[in-house]
Amino acid sequence: MKLARINTALLGLIIVINSYLLLMPVFPKLVYWWQNHTHAPTSTATLNKKVHADSAIPNENRLIVPAMHLDDQIFEGKDMSALKYGPWRLPYTSTPDKDGNTVIVGHRYTYTNPRGTFYSLDQVHIGDQLAVFWQHKKYVYRVNTVTTVKPDTVSVEAPTADNRLTLYTCTPLWLPKDRLVVTAIQESSL
């Protein structure tokens, strides 16, 4: 009788763990849908205002992508360990205040942070605007390409003559074998 209870408890635990593993990757999609269909504080309209308004500049470096409902601090670091905190600017790439290619990468999904930094990067389209607050200045960009490349395509990180922002993450969500790359050209700096 005692063994049957233990087996039932273990079976219940296995069902709970497997449900978590299967459902957690879908949870951020539900949050994104909810944000698009309600007046949540991180709505696209609110983030669009941050891109266009001449309001207070934040103290830390930030990335704002309204199409993703993203308003997050940009982290600096020597290696990929900075990715666990949020969007990471690759240290050997440019910065928004200089000519060149500023490359910011982020996790698409992790079980410890289901709504990874760039979970909804696939919601960004050509023509969308985004902003980077860098060293107490705002830089506005317009998306000009959205592509998928192989992981060994390092040309997306190459220096450029124009002021460009490159965002990338793993794709597809369930079998991350490629990289989703969004590039945007700087339109203005304030």
Buried (B, 14 or more C-beta within 10 A) or exposed (E): EEEEEEEEEEEEEEEEEEEEEEEBBEBBEEBBEEBEEEEEEEBBEBBBEBBEEEEEEBEEBBBBBBBBBBBBBBBEBEEEEBBBBBBBBBEEBBBBEEEBBBBBBBBBBBEEBBBBBBBBBBBBEEEBBBBBBBEEEBBBBBBEEBEBBEEEBEEBBEEBEEBBBBBBBBBEBEEBEBBBBBBBBBEEEE
